[in-house]
Amino acid sequence: MNGYAQPDTCFMFAYDLENEKLLWRSADQTYNSMNFLVKGEVIDRLPLKKMPDLMTEKDDRLYVHTYSYDYVIGIF
């Protein structure tokens, strides 16, 4: 086995423990960050040169750090 993501890995999901029901699940191999932000529905996508390592929101801006790039994205 190598260190790369295998099928059905690196995804996020929300599960309702009280009702034992899966609420939502992201696509496979789409997540490998140290944290995450849940803000609502997806309204747009922005291709990044590297996968996100860390994300934070402040003053209507999304700050995304990757292995070799930093992004500042205006949000509304």
C-alpha positions as CSV (number, residue, x, y, z in Angstrom):
1,M,0.0,0.0,0.0
2,N,1.3,3.5,-0.8
3,G,0.7,6.9,0.7
4,Y,-1.7,8.0,-1.9
5,A,-5.5,8.2,-1.4
6,Q,-7.4,5.1,-2.2
7,P,-11.0,5.0,-3.5
8,D,-13.5,6.0,-0.8
9,T,-11.0,8.1,1.1
10,C,-10.3,11.8,1.7
11,F,-13.9,12.8,1.7
12,M,-16.1,14.6,4.2
13,F,-19.6,13.7,5.4
14,A,-22.3,14.7,7.8
15,Y,-24.2,12.0,9.7
16,D,-27.3,12.4,11.8
17,L,-26.6,10.2,14.8
18,E,-30.0,10.5,16.3
19,N,-31.8,9.3,13.1
20,E,-28.8,7.1,11.9
21,K,-28.9,8.8,8.5
22,L,-26.2,10.1,6.2
23,L,-27.0,13.7,5.4
24,W,-24.4,14.5,2.8
25,R,-21.0,13.2,1.5
26,S,-18.4,15.0,-0.7
27,A,-16.9,13.3,-3.7
28,D,-13.9,11.0,-3.2
29,Q,-10.4,12.3,-2.9
30,T,-11.5,15.9,-2.6
31,Y,-10.4,16.7,0.9
32,N,-7.0,16.6,2.7
33,S,-6.9,19.8,4.7
34,M,-6.1,20.2,8.4
35,N,-9.4,22.0,9.0
36,F,-12.6,22.7,7.2
37,L,-15.3,25.4,6.9
38,V,-19.0,24.7,6.4
39,K,-20.8,27.8,5.0
40,G,-23.8,26.5,3.0
41,E,-24.4,25.5,-0.6
42,V,-21.7,25.4,-3.3
43,I,-22.1,28.5,-5.6
44,D,-18.8,28.3,-7.4
45,R,-15.6,26.4,-7.7
46,L,-12.0,27.7,-8.0
47,P,-9.3,25.4,-9.4
48,L,-6.2,25.5,-7.2
49,K,-2.6,24.6,-8.2
50,K,-2.2,22.5,-5.0
51,M,-4.7,20.9,-2.5
52,P,-5.6,23.1,0.4
53,D,-3.7,22.5,3.7
54,L,-5.4,25.2,5.8
55,M,-8.4,27.5,5.4
56,T,-9.8,30.4,7.4
57,E,-12.4,33.2,6.8
58,K,-12.0,36.8,8.0
59,D,-13.6,40.1,7.0
60,D,-15.5,38.6,4.0
61,R,-12.4,36.9,2.6
62,L,-11.4,33.2,2.4
63,Y,-7.7,32.6,3.1
64,V,-6.5,29.3,1.7
65,H,-3.0,28.0,2.3
66,T,-1.6,25.2,0.1
67,Y,1.8,23.5,0.0
68,S,3.4,26.3,-2.2
69,Y,0.6,28.9,-2.7
70,D,-1.6,31.2,-0.7
71,Y,-4.9,32.4,-2.0
72,V,-7.2,35.3,-0.8
73,I,-10.7,35.0,-2.2
74,G,-13.4,37.6,-1.7
75,I,-16.7,36.1,-0.5
76,F,-20.1,37.6,-0.2
